[in-house]
Amino acid sequence: MEWENQTVLLEFFLKGLSGYPRLELLFFVLILIMYVFILLGNGALLLISTLDSHLHTPMYFFLGKLSFLDICYTATSIPSTLVSFLSERKTISFSGCAVQMFLGLAMGTTECVLLGVMAFDHYVAICNPLRYPIIMSKNSYVPMATGPWFAGIVNSAVQTVFVVQLPFCRNNVINHFSCEILAAMKLACADISGNEFIMLVVTTLFTLMPLLLIVISYSLFISSILKVHSSEWRSKAFSTCLAHLTVVIIFYGTILFMYMKPKSKETLDSNDLDATDKLISMFYGVMTPMVNPLIYSLRNKNVKESVKLLLMKRFISK
């Protein structure tokens, strides 16, 4: 009987903002504009960090990987969400939902770990500038950039396998814009406490541990800034630090709210809470990739100079 329950379900219905056509149109326009900015900003940063040899350093190598990751991460959910806003049939196949779940979770986990690695890079650059070329050699920073991808893929594969093996016999309506793993788990007609425990463990490992590394790195970073006598340099350093921490708060704050808050039987069936989760998930999935290029790089003097140089070369070549 359990096997039959699992095989009967062939597709999911993504509820999203069904029943609110005006809101759907409004969110379609807003998200489309944001998505264009995401592609342009991250695409430009990725292109610049690749073409300009002056930016072939560990810091810009990580920034380029972050931009590539943000493009991939948003591509797993935003295009399908935009289509669903304009479509009357808001369905996705069971296999398509599993793929979207795997890719979204893999990219999200990868970004959590990568932000921690980038914080360590900033710490070494500021607090140990003389040893920076040795600590952050190519033999070091390439594996450090590859590790987050490995962690993300392994974590996502394990969690996705556990979820797709659950019996879905209650209904097929996912109260979300996409196949988000928590929203899909709520549909299972089985005890999901084991899945929630696994999610709590991996969230602690891949979210709180990188967050702890970020807190320690920036604490030491700020401590070093306070020792500098130049008020101008200290002001610029604090401005950069505050901007980076803004991204960290937005990114990690929404993750912790979504995946580590306590859940009871009543809250699992609460439509109000689901609506809150959906909006926060959208905010987390769109805002962070959009502001990353602005916060991390497009306000950076070296990046601006590289843009001018590449545009001048392009203009002269014509």
C-alpha positions in Angstrom: 0.0 0.0 0.0 2.9 2.4 0.8 4.4 1.7 -2.6 1.1 2.5 -4.3 0.8 5.8 -2.4 4.2 6.8 -3.6 3.6 5.9 -7.3 0.1 7.4 -7.5 1.5 11.0 -7.1 2.8 12.0 -10.6 2.9 15.8 -10.2 2.6 18.6 -7.6 0.5 21.8 -7.8 2.4 24.9 -6.8 0.0 27.1 -4.9 2.1 30.3 -4.8 -0.2 33.3 -5.0 -3.1 31.4 -6.6 -6.4 33.3 -6.1 -4.6 36.7 -6.2 -4.1 37.5 -9.9 -3.3 41.2 -9.3 -0.6 40.2 -6.8 0.8 37.7 -9.2 1.1 40.3 -11.9 2.8 42.7 -9.4 5.3 40.1 -8.2 5.9 39.0 -11.8 7.0 42.5 -12.7 9.1 43.0 -9.5 10.8 39.7 -9.7 11.5 40.0 -13.4 13.2 43.4 -12.8 15.2 41.9 -9.9 16.2 38.9 -12.0 17.5 41.1 -14.8 19.6 43.0 -12.3 20.9 39.7 -10.9 22.0 38.5 -14.3 23.5 41.8 -15.3 25.3 42.5 -12.1 26.6 39.0 -11.4 27.3 38.4 -15.1 29.4 41.6 -15.4 31.3 40.7 -12.2 32.0 37.2 -13.4 33.1 38.5 -16.8 35.4 41.2 -15.3 37.0 38.9 -12.8 37.8 36.4 -15.7 39.0 38.9 -18.3 41.1 41.3 -16.2 44.4 39.7 -15.2 44.8 42.3 -12.5 41.9 40.7 -10.7 43.3 37.2 -10.8 43.7 37.1 -7.0 42.1 34.9 -4.4 39.6 37.5 -3.3 38.3 38.2 -6.8 38.4 34.5 -7.6 36.0 33.9 -4.7 33.8 36.8 -5.8 33.7 35.4 -9.3 32.6 32.0 -7.9 30.0 33.7 -5.8 28.6 35.5 -8.8 28.5 32.3 -10.8 26.8 30.6 -7.9 24.1 33.3 -7.6 23.3 33.0 -11.3 23.0 29.2 -11.0 21.0 29.5 -7.8 18.4 31.9 -9.1 18.1 30.0 -12.4 16.8 26.9 -10.5 13.7 28.7 -9.3 13.1 32.2 -10.6 12.3 31.4 -14.3 9.8 28.7 -13.3 8.2 31.0 -10.7 7.8 33.7 -13.3 6.2 31.3 -15.7 3.8 30.1 -13.0 2.7 33.6 -12.3 1.3 33.9 -15.8 0.2 30.3 -16.2 -3.2 28.9 -15.2 -1.6 25.4 -14.9 0.8 25.7 -12.0 2.0 22.1 -11.9 5.4 20.4 -11.8 6.2 16.7 -12.3 7.4 14.6 -9.3 10.8 14.2 -10.9 11.0 17.8 -11.9 10.2 18.8 -8.3 12.9 16.5 -7.0 15.5 18.1 -9.4 14.4 21.6 -8.4 14.6 20.6 -4.7 18.1 19.2 -5.2 19.5 22.1 -7.1 18.0 24.8 -4.8 19.3 23.1 -1.7 22.7 22.4 -3.2 23.2 26.0 -4.3 22.0 27.4 -0.9 24.3 25.1 1.1 27.2 26.0 -1.2 26.7 29.7 -0.7 26.6 29.3 3.1 30.0 27.6 3.1 31.5 29.9 0.5 30.6 33.0 2.5 32.4 31.5 5.4 35.5 30.9 3.2 35.4 34.4 1.9 35.3 35.8 5.4 38.4 33.8 6.2 40.0 35.3 3.1 39.2 38.8 4.2 40.6 38.1 7.7 43.9 36.8 6.4 44.2 39.8 3.9 43.7 42.4 6.7 45.2 40.7 9.8 48.1 38.8 8.1 48.9 40.7 4.9 52.6 39.6 4.8 51.6 35.9 5.0 48.6 36.3 2.7 50.4 35.1 -0.5 51.6 32.0 1.4 48.3 31.1 3.2 46.1 31.9 0.2 48.3 30.3 -2.6 46.6 28.7 -5.6 47.1 25.3 -4.0 45.0 26.6 -1.1 42.2 28.8 -2.6 41.2 26.5 -5.4 40.3 23.6 -3.1 38.7 26.2 -0.7 36.4 27.3 -3.5 35.7 23.7 -4.6 34.9 22.4 -1.1 31.6 24.4 -0.7 30.3 22.8 -4.0 31.2 19.3 -2.7 29.5 20.0 0.6 26.4 21.4 -1.1 26.0 18.6 -3.5 26.4 15.9 -0.9 24.1 17.6 1.6 21.4 18.1 -1.0 21.7 14.6 -2.4 21.2 13.0 1.0 18.2 15.2 2.0 16.5 15.0 -1.4 16.8 11.2 -1.4 15.2 11.0 2.1 12.3 13.3 1.0 11.4 11.6 -2.3 11.2 8.3 -0.5 8.4 9.6 1.7 4.9 8.4 0.9 2.9 11.4 -0.5 -0.7 10.2 -0.2 -2.4 13.2 1.5 -2.5 15.8 -1.3 -0.3 17.3 -4.0 -0.6 21.0 -3.3 2.7 22.6 -2.3 1.9 25.9 -0.6 5.0 27.6 -2.1 6.3 29.2 -5.3 8.7 26.3 -6.0 9.5 22.8 -4.7 11.1 24.0 -1.5 12.1 21.0 0.7 10.2 22.0 3.8 7.0 22.7 1.9 7.2 19.3 0.1 7.9 17.4 3.3 4.7 18.8 4.9 2.7 16.8 2.3 4.0 13.4 3.4 1.6 11.1 5.1 4.3 9.7 7.3 6.3 10.8 10.3 8.8 13.4 9.1 10.5 13.9 12.5 13.6 12.0 11.2 13.8 14.2 8.2 13.5 17.3 10.4 16.3 16.0 12.7 18.6 15.4 9.7 17.8 18.9 8.5 18.5 20.4 11.9 21.9 18.6 12.0 23.0 19.6 8.5 21.7 23.2 9.0 23.9 23.4 12.2 26.9 22.0 10.3 26.6 24.0 7.0 25.0 27.1 8.3 26.0 27.8 11.9 29.6 26.6 11.5 30.3 29.0 8.6 28.4 31.7 10.4 30.6 31.1 13.5 33.7 31.4 11.2 32.3 34.7 9.8 31.7 36.1 13.3 35.2 35.2 14.5 36.8 36.5 11.3 35.0 39.8 11.4 35.6 40.2 15.1 39.3 39.9 14.6 39.0 42.1 11.5 37.3 44.8 13.5 39.9 44.5 16.3 42.7 45.0 13.7 40.9 48.1 12.3 40.6 49.7 15.7 44.4 49.5 16.1 45.0 51.6 12.9 45.6 55.3 13.6 44.5 56.5 10.2 40.9 57.6 10.6 40.3 57.7 6.8 41.4 54.1 6.3 39.5 53.0 9.4 36.3 54.6 8.1 36.6 52.9 4.7 37.4 49.5 6.4 34.3 49.9 8.7 32.2 50.8 5.7 33.3 47.6 3.8 32.9 45.5 6.9 29.3 46.8 7.5 28.3 46.2 3.9 29.6 42.6 4.0 27.8 42.0 7.3 24.6 43.3 5.8 24.7 40.5 3.2 25.5 37.9 5.9 22.6 39.1 8.1 20.1 38.9 5.2 21.3 35.6 4.0 21.8 33.7 7.2 19.0 35.4 9.0 16.4 34.1 6.6 17.9 30.6 6.5 17.8 30.3 10.3 14.3 31.6 10.4 13.1 29.1 7.8 15.0 26.0 8.9 15.7 26.2 12.6 12.6 27.7 14.1 10.5 25.2 16.2 7.6 23.6 14.4 4.5 22.1 16.0 1.5 20.3 14.6 -0.5 23.5 14.6 2.1 25.6 12.8 2.6 23.0 10.1 -1.1 23.5 9.2 -1.1 27.3 9.5 -1.8 29.1 6.3 -0.6 32.4 7.9 2.7 30.9 8.7 3.0 29.3 5.2 2.4 32.7 3.7 5.1 34.3 5.8 7.5 31.4 4.9 6.8 31.9 1.2 7.5 35.6 1.3 10.6 35.2 3.3 11.8 32.5 1.0 11.3 34.7 -2.0 13.1 37.6 -0.2 16.0 35.3 0.6 16.1 33.8 -3.0 16.0 37.1 -4.9 17.4 39.9 -2.7 20.7 38.4 -1.7 21.9 37.5 -5.2 20.8 41.0 -6.4 22.7 42.9 -3.7 25.8 40.7 -3.6 27.4 42.4 -6.7 26.6 45.9 -5.3 27.9 45.1 -1.8 30.9 43.0 -2.6 32.3 44.3 -5.8 30.6 47.0 -7.9 31.3 49.5 -5.2 35.0 48.3 -5.2 37.5 50.7 -6.7 39.5 48.0 -8.5 36.4 46.6 -10.1 35.4 50.1 -11.3 38.8 50.6 -12.8 38.7 47.3 -14.5 35.3 48.2 -16.0 36.6 51.4 -17.4 39.7 49.7 -18.8 37.7 47.0 -20.5 35.3 49.6 -22.0 38.2 51.7 -23.2 39.8 48.7 -24.9 36.5 47.8 -26.5 36.0 51.4 -27.7 39.6 51.7 -29.1 39.4 48.3 -30.9 36.4 49.6 -32.8 
